[in-house]
């Protein structure tokens, strides 16, 4: 499992395009894909000409793509954004309003949703001091994830 991360100025204006560019670049440069066309299959994007699985996420000024040989869900969140964490924690039945615990939960929740099926394994982690991330998979997740920065 590998995660590619890029910092993008004005990401809010270009997040879909930035995610697509990072997806195509990493697929070509690191996996040798020449055909990076994507289509939806059961509401989840997939490469047309490859079994390589991926999940894209973005938050504030980061865009990231997680690749794996198995279906994967991935989410990143900027943990410095102001939110009503107490209200959200209560809504989802969490007993704490601690931001780190909340974002571990939230990233895992989003990653499971993006996987599109019940996840057997979820791993939450910091990408940096300001960003939390999580991956969800039906197969065991490696203890050390490879993060490649663009």
Buried (B, 14 or more C-beta within 10 A) or exposed (E): BBBBBBEBEEBEEBBEEBBBBBBBBBBEEEBEBEEBEBEEEEEBBBBEEBEBBBBBBBBBBBBBBBBBEEBBBBBBBBBEEEEEBEEBBEEEEBEEBEBEBBBBBBBBBBBBEBBBEEBEEBBBBEBBEBBBBBBBBBBEBEEEBEBBEB
